[in-house]
Amino acid sequence: MAFWDRFLIQAPKQSSEVKAQYAPVIMGDDFGYFNTQLLTKVSRDVAMSLPAIIRCRNLIAGTIGSIPLHLYRKSNDQRIGSPKWLDQPSIHQPRSVTLAYTVDSLLFYGVAYWQVVEQFQDDGRPARFNWIAPTRVTQQVSPDNQFVTQYYIDGAPVPMDGIGSLITFQGLSEGILNTGATIIQQAYRVQKAAYDAATSPTPTGIIKNTGADLSENEVAALLAQWKSARQRGTTAYLTSTLDYMPSQFSPKDMGYVDLIQNLTTQIARLCNIPAYYLSADENNSMTYANVQDERKQLIALALQPYITAIETRLSMDDMTNTQNYVRFAIDDTFLRADTMAR
């Protein structure tokens, strides 16, 4: 049995001065929509249907999820090790998965939740967790709209401290589903329009009659037969007095290619990802020699806000005693460019 496992308990602690919950209301929530439910201006499903968003999400969440977490001593910055709650926060999944979806929540919603499922017996601090999707969590706040007084998961109230309570990770922004709703919606519409144009079985156009005029019933019958033949993919027939003139343009003619390229660049800016990571920068000059500098830039611009949000939350006194702090082992893994150094 590991040293840390000796102090685990499965039942709530009746008296504990340490609460596993600091729950301020989201900053910038002027309309109080976090009081009752998590509302966003565009859904995550829509966002994740865009290849650029998928790339950004996997790059940010996947990279951070693969970096180990360690415990350090404040007095000398010496690494103590990785207790069970850092090495594997949830007993149901690897640490990388728990961290990846924690970052996913911060990226899309600006907030992430862990539910406490085990405690240490000696001080009542949390020892094991389960990641909870933000869309499952609702809140009730104090009359002055300053602090959350009650959390609910799937509509059921949960304790505000101890086993069953929620650990909240506050993001450094409101999440891209709110701040980037317009860009995401535009990109979704353009992508859908380009797809429809590329897969439409019948090019739009007109049939010009250079002979005698046809009655309305004859015109309707002709158009219906033409449409039916095009949908079946069969060969159509026109008389010598009828000419078909297509009026549909290709995705390139419609400007979809340029629009998608431009919106991909906007999504890269939204997620603070350098555009060349999304193949959206035509002047990509990345080489093996500068890969470490590019990784440092990626951490500073894109990853650091999420790394800081997780590190500082796990280093708070309700999680870690005041003599220690939690950090990602970035220098030992991600910043070492070659395999031998790692």
C-alpha positions as CSV (number, residue, x, y, z in Angstrom):
1,M,0.0,0.0,0.0
2,A,1.4,3.4,-0.9
3,F,2.1,6.0,1.8
4,W,-0.7,8.4,0.6
5,D,-3.3,5.5,0.5
6,R,-3.1,5.0,4.2
7,F,-4.9,8.2,4.9
8,L,-7.9,7.7,2.6
9,I,-11.5,7.5,3.8
10,Q,-14.6,6.8,1.9
11,A,-17.2,8.5,4.3
12,P,-17.8,12.2,4.7
13,K,-15.9,13.8,7.6
14,Q,-18.3,15.3,10.1
15,S,-16.0,18.1,11.4
16,S,-13.3,19.6,9.2
17,E,-11.9,23.1,9.1
18,V,-10.7,22.6,5.6
19,K,-13.5,22.9,2.9
20,A,-12.9,21.5,-0.5
21,Q,-14.7,24.4,-2.1
22,Y,-13.9,27.9,-3.1
23,A,-16.7,29.1,-5.3
24,P,-16.7,32.7,-6.5
25,V,-19.2,33.7,-9.2
26,I,-17.6,33.9,-12.6
27,M,-16.1,37.3,-13.1
28,G,-17.8,39.4,-15.9
29,D,-21.1,37.7,-15.4
30,D,-23.1,41.0,-15.5
31,F,-26.4,39.3,-16.2
32,G,-26.1,36.5,-13.7
33,Y,-26.7,33.7,-16.2
34,F,-24.3,31.5,-14.2
35,N,-26.8,31.7,-11.3
36,T,-29.1,29.0,-12.6
37,Q,-27.4,27.3,-15.6
38,L,-24.5,27.4,-17.9
39,L,-25.6,29.2,-21.0
40,T,-23.4,29.7,-24.1
41,K,-24.1,31.5,-27.3
42,V,-23.1,28.5,-29.4
43,S,-23.0,24.8,-28.6
44,R,-19.8,22.7,-28.2
45,D,-21.2,20.3,-30.8
46,V,-21.2,23.0,-33.4
47,A,-17.8,24.2,-32.5
48,M,-16.3,20.6,-32.6
49,S,-17.7,20.1,-36.1
50,L,-15.1,22.6,-37.4
51,P,-11.7,21.1,-38.2
52,A,-9.9,24.2,-37.0
53,I,-11.6,24.0,-33.6
54,I,-10.8,20.3,-33.3
55,R,-7.2,21.0,-34.1
56,C,-7.0,23.8,-31.5
57,R,-8.8,21.8,-28.8
58,N,-6.6,18.7,-29.3
59,L,-3.4,20.7,-29.4
60,I,-4.2,22.6,-26.2
61,A,-6.0,19.9,-24.2
62,G,-4.0,17.0,-25.5
63,T,-0.6,18.6,-24.9
64,I,-1.5,19.7,-21.3
65,G,-3.1,16.4,-20.5
66,S,0.2,14.6,-21.5
67,I,2.3,16.6,-19.0
68,P,2.8,15.1,-15.5
69,L,1.9,17.0,-12.4
70,H,4.3,17.1,-9.4
71,L,4.3,18.4,-5.9
72,Y,7.1,20.8,-4.9
73,R,8.3,22.3,-1.6
74,K,8.0,26.0,-1.4
75,S,11.1,26.5,0.8
76,N,13.6,25.1,-1.7
77,D,11.5,24.3,-4.9
78,Q,12.5,20.7,-4.5
79,R,10.2,18.1,-6.0
80,I,8.6,15.9,-3.4
81,G,6.9,13.5,-5.9
82,S,3.5,12.8,-7.2
83,P,0.9,11.6,-4.7
84,K,-2.0,9.5,-5.9
85,W,-4.3,12.4,-6.2
86,L,-1.9,14.1,-8.7
87,D,-0.7,11.0,-10.5
88,Q,-4.3,9.7,-11.0
89,P,-7.0,12.2,-9.8
90,S,-9.8,9.8,-10.8
91,I,-9.8,6.0,-10.2
92,H,-11.9,5.6,-13.4
93,Q,-9.5,7.1,-16.0
94,P,-5.9,8.0,-16.5
95,R,-4.6,11.4,-15.4
96,S,-4.1,12.5,-19.0
97,V,-7.8,12.0,-19.7
98,T,-9.0,13.8,-16.6
99,L,-6.6,16.8,-17.3
100,A,-7.5,16.9,-21.0
101,Y,-11.2,17.2,-20.3
102,T,-10.5,19.7,-17.5
103,V,-8.7,21.9,-20.1
104,D,-11.5,21.2,-22.6
105,S,-14.0,22.7,-20.1
106,L,-11.9,25.7,-19.5
107,L,-11.4,26.3,-23.2
108,F,-15.0,26.0,-24.2
109,Y,-16.9,27.2,-21.0
110,G,-14.3,29.1,-18.9
111,V,-14.9,26.9,-15.9
112,A,-14.2,23.2,-15.0
113,Y,-15.4,21.0,-12.2
114,W,-14.1,18.0,-10.2
115,Q,-16.3,16.2,-7.7
116,V,-14.6,15.0,-4.6
117,V,-15.1,11.2,-4.0
118,E,-12.4,10.5,-1.4
119,Q,-10.6,12.4,1.4
120,F,-7.4,12.2,3.4
121,Q,-8.2,11.2,7.0
122,D,-5.6,13.3,8.7
123,D,-6.7,16.8,7.3
124,G,-9.9,16.2,5.3
125,R,-8.3,17.4,2.1
126,P,-9.6,15.8,-1.2
127,A,-7.8,12.7,-2.4
128,R,-9.8,11.5,-5.4
129,F,-12.1,13.2,-7.9
130,N,-14.3,12.7,-10.9
131,W,-14.4,15.2,-13.7
132,I,-17.9,16.6,-14.2
133,A,-19.1,18.2,-17.5
134,P,-19.9,21.9,-17.0
135,T,-23.3,21.4,-18.8
136,R,-24.4,19.1,-15.9
137,V,-23.8,21.8,-13.3
138,T,-26.1,24.6,-12.2
139,Q,-25.8,27.0,-9.3
140,Q,-27.6,29.1,-6.8
141,V,-25.9,32.3,-5.5
142,S,-26.0,34.5,-2.5
143,P,-28.4,37.6,-2.4
144,D,-25.5,39.9,-3.2
145,N,-24.6,37.8,-6.2
146,Q,-21.0,37.3,-5.0
147,F,-20.7,33.6,-4.1
148,V,-22.2,30.3,-5.0
149,T,-24.3,29.0,-2.1
150,Q,-25.4,25.7,-3.7
151,Y,-24.3,23.6,-6.6
152,Y,-26.5,21.1,-8.4
153,I,-25.5,18.2,-10.7
154,D,-28.2,17.1,-13.0
155,G,-30.6,19.1,-10.9
156,A,-29.7,17.4,-7.6
157,P,-28.0,19.4,-4.8
158,V,-24.5,18.4,-3.8
159,P,-22.6,19.1,-0.5
160,M,-20.6,22.3,-0.4
161,D,-17.7,20.7,1.3
162,G,-16.3,17.2,1.9
163,I,-17.1,14.2,-0.2
164,G,-19.5,14.9,-3.0
165,S,-18.6,18.6,-3.2
166,L,-17.3,20.3,-6.3
167,I,-13.8,21.7,-6.9
168,T,-14.1,24.6,-9.3
169,F,-11.4,25.6,-11.7
170,Q,-11.9,29.3,-12.8
171,G,-10.6,30.0,-16.3
172,L,-8.8,33.2,-17.2
173,S,-11.5,33.9,-19.9
174,E,-15.2,33.2,-20.4
175,G,-14.6,30.4,-22.8
176,I,-14.6,30.5,-26.6
177,L,-18.3,29.4,-26.8
178,N,-19.1,32.9,-25.5
179,T,-16.2,35.1,-26.7
180,G,-16.0,33.5,-30.1
181,A,-19.6,32.7,-30.8
182,T,-19.8,34.9,-33.9
183,I,-16.7,33.5,-35.5
184,I,-17.7,29.9,-34.7
185,Q,-21.2,30.4,-36.2
186,Q,-19.8,32.0,-39.3
187,A,-17.3,29.2,-39.8
188,Y,-20.0,26.6,-39.4
189,R,-22.3,28.3,-41.9
190,V,-19.5,28.7,-44.5
191,Q,-18.4,25.1,-44.1
192,K,-22.0,23.9,-44.4
193,A,-22.6,26.0,-47.5
194,A,-19.3,24.8,-49.1
195,Y,-20.3,21.2,-48.4
196,D,-23.8,21.6,-49.8
197,A,-22.4,23.2,-53.0
198,A,-19.9,20.4,-53.4
199,T,-22.3,17.6,-52.9
200,S,-25.4,18.9,-54.6
201,P,-26.6,16.4,-57.2
202,T,-28.3,19.1,-59.3
203,P,-26.4,22.3,-60.3
204,T,-28.8,25.2,-60.1
205,G,-29.5,26.9,-63.4
206,I,-32.2,27.8,-66.0
207,I,-33.7,26.0,-69.0
208,K,-34.1,28.5,-71.9
209,N,-36.8,27.8,-74.4
210,T,-36.0,29.2,-77.9
211,G,-39.2,27.8,-79.5
212,A,-42.9,28.1,-78.8
213,D,-44.0,29.0,-75.3
214,L,-45.1,26.2,-73.1
215,S,-48.1,26.3,-70.7
216,E,-47.6,26.4,-67.0
217,N,-48.4,22.7,-66.6
218,E,-46.0,21.8,-69.3
219,V,-43.2,23.9,-67.7
220,A,-43.9,22.3,-64.3
221,A,-43.8,18.8,-65.7
222,L,-40.6,19.5,-67.6
223,L,-38.8,20.9,-64.5
224,A,-40.0,18.0,-62.4
225,Q,-38.7,15.4,-64.9
226,W,-35.4,17.3,-65.2
227,K,-35.0,17.4,-61.4
228,S,-35.9,13.7,-61.0
229,A,-33.4,12.7,-63.6
230,R,-30.6,14.7,-62.0
231,Q,-31.3,13.3,-58.6
232,R,-31.1,9.8,-59.9
233,G,-27.9,10.6,-61.7
234,T,-29.3,9.5,-65.1
235,T,-28.9,11.2,-68.5
236,A,-31.3,14.0,-69.3
237,Y,-32.7,14.9,-72.7
238,L,-33.6,18.3,-74.1
239,T,-35.2,19.1,-77.4
240,S,-33.6,21.4,-80.0
241,T,-35.5,24.4,-78.6
242,L,-34.4,23.9,-75.0
243,D,-31.0,24.9,-73.7
244,Y,-29.7,24.3,-70.1
245,M,-27.5,27.1,-68.6
246,P,-26.1,26.3,-65.2
247,S,-25.8,29.2,-62.8
248,Q,-24.2,27.5,-59.8
249,F,-20.6,28.5,-59.0
250,S,-17.9,26.3,-57.6
251,P,-16.9,26.7,-53.9
252,K,-13.8,28.6,-55.1
253,D,-15.9,30.9,-57.3
254,M,-18.3,31.5,-54.4
255,G,-15.3,32.6,-52.2
256,Y,-15.8,29.7,-49.8
257,V,-12.1,28.7,-50.0
258,D,-10.9,32.2,-49.1
259,L,-13.6,32.5,-46.4
260,I,-12.7,29.2,-44.8
261,Q,-9.0,30.2,-44.8
262,N,-9.8,33.6,-43.2
263,L,-12.1,32.1,-40.6
264,T,-9.5,29.4,-39.8
265,T,-7.0,32.2,-39.1
266,Q,-9.7,33.9,-36.9
267,I,-10.2,30.7,-35.0
268,A,-6.4,30.4,-34.4
269,R,-6.5,33.9,-33.0
270,L,-9.5,33.1,-30.8
271,C,-7.6,30.1,-29.3
272,N,-4.3,31.9,-29.2
273,I,-2.8,29.3,-31.4
274,P,-0.2,30.3,-34.1
275,A,-1.9,30.1,-37.5
276,Y,0.7,27.7,-38.9
277,Y,-0.3,25.0,-36.4
278,L,-3.6,25.0,-38.3
279,S,-1.9,25.2,-41.7
280,A,-3.6,28.6,-42.1
281,D,-0.3,30.5,-42.5
282,E,1.0,30.3,-46.1
283,N,4.4,31.8,-45.0
284,N,5.2,29.0,-42.5
285,S,9.0,29.0,-41.9
286,M,9.1,26.5,-39.0
287,T,12.2,24.4,-39.0
288,Y,13.7,21.8,-36.8
289,A,16.2,24.3,-35.5
290,N,13.6,26.6,-34.0
291,V,11.1,24.0,-32.8
292,Q,12.0,24.6,-29.2
293,D,11.5,28.3,-29.5
294,E,8.1,27.6,-31.1
295,R,7.2,25.3,-28.3
296,K,8.0,28.0,-25.8
297,Q,5.9,30.4,-27.7
298,L,3.0,27.9,-27.8
299,I,3.2,27.5,-24.0
300,A,3.4,31.3,-23.4
301,L,0.5,32.2,-25.8
302,A,-1.8,29.3,-25.8
303,L,-1.2,26.8,-23.0
304,Q,-0.1,29.0,-20.1
305,P,-3.6,30.4,-19.1
306,Y,-4.9,26.8,-18.7
307,I,-1.7,25.6,-17.0
308,T,-1.9,28.5,-14.6
309,A,-5.6,28.0,-13.8
310,I,-5.0,24.3,-12.9
311,E,-1.7,24.8,-11.1
312,T,-2.9,27.6,-8.9
313,R,-6.2,25.9,-8.1
314,L,-4.5,22.7,-7.0
315,S,-2.0,24.7,-5.0
316,M,-4.7,26.4,-2.9
317,D,-4.8,25.6,0.8
318,D,-8.0,23.5,0.6
319,M,-6.1,21.1,-1.8
320,T,-2.4,21.4,-0.8
321,N,-0.9,22.4,2.5
322,T,0.8,25.8,2.6
323,Q,4.3,24.4,2.5
324,N,3.9,22.9,-0.9
325,Y,2.7,23.8,-4.4
326,V,1.7,21.9,-7.6
327,R,3.3,22.4,-11.0
328,F,3.3,20.8,-14.4
329,A,6.7,19.2,-15.4
330,I,6.9,21.2,-18.5
331,D,10.7,21.6,-18.6
332,D,11.2,17.8,-18.2
333,T,8.9,16.9,-21.0
334,F,7.4,19.3,-23.6
335,L,10.3,21.7,-23.8
336,R,12.9,19.1,-24.5
337,A,12.7,18.9,-28.3
338,D,14.7,15.7,-28.9
339,T,14.0,12.2,-27.6
340,M,17.5,11.8,-26.0
341,A,17.1,14.9,-23.9
342,R,13.6,13.8,-22.7
